[in-house]
Amino acid sequence: MAKSLKPGTPAPKSGQYKVPGTKTEVTAVKGKPLPPTPKAGQGYTLVDPTKHKPKGK
């Protein structure tokens, strides 16, 4: 199972992050802090990383 990331932690990768056990899903940008969760003690897991196309191809 993926490690849960705390709110305020910089996102390690760009993509869709979800709060496990809920329908809450957010889009995060690599290096930007994850937003607050609906309830204390919750975290985020990456469910759909952004797919980047190589530049110049």
C-alpha positions as MATLAB code, in Angstrom:
seq = 'MAKSLKPGTPAPKSGQYKVPGTKTEVTAVKGKPLPPTPKAGQGYTLVDPTKHKPKGK';
ca = [
       0.000    0.000    0.000;
       1.221    3.506   -0.803;
       2.523    5.720    1.969;
       0.082    8.404    3.119;
       1.300   12.003    2.794;
       0.354   14.612    5.400;
      -1.354   17.879    4.391;
       1.221   20.646    3.835;
       3.811   18.154    2.574;
       5.246   19.120   -0.833;
       3.833   16.775   -3.481;
       6.574   14.385   -4.657;
       4.935   14.094   -8.124;
       2.242   15.992  -10.021;
      -1.099   14.219  -10.317;
      -4.332   13.253   -8.597;
      -4.150   12.558   -4.855;
      -6.948   10.939   -2.866;
      -7.835   10.742    0.823;
      -8.201    6.960    1.370;
     -11.695    5.890    2.397;
     -13.319    9.063    1.029;
     -14.301   10.533   -2.332;
     -12.033   13.548   -1.745;
      -9.549   13.922   -4.591;
      -7.247   16.855   -5.382;
      -4.883   17.782   -8.194;
      -1.393   18.585   -6.912;
       1.670   20.050   -8.599;
       5.126   18.625   -7.844;
       6.794   20.645   -5.086;
       3.639   22.507   -4.027;
       2.129   21.739   -0.587;
      -0.864   19.410   -0.382;
      -4.052   21.129    0.845;
      -5.748   20.510    4.217;
      -7.818   17.313    4.524;
     -11.508   17.277    5.540;
     -10.687   15.737    8.949;
      -7.652   15.727   11.224;
      -5.401   12.687   10.963;
      -6.101   12.029    7.282;
      -3.506   11.977    4.507;
      -3.162   11.674    0.741;
      -2.049    8.906   -1.607;
      -1.154    9.332   -5.290;
      -3.789    7.615   -7.443;
      -3.079    9.001  -10.942;
       0.321   10.562  -11.735;
       0.481   13.157  -14.493;
       1.846   11.821  -17.774;
       4.350   14.230  -19.332;
       5.318   14.151  -22.984;
       9.033   14.596  -23.717;
       9.851   18.102  -25.014;
      10.806   18.424  -28.672;
       9.341   15.098  -29.778;
];
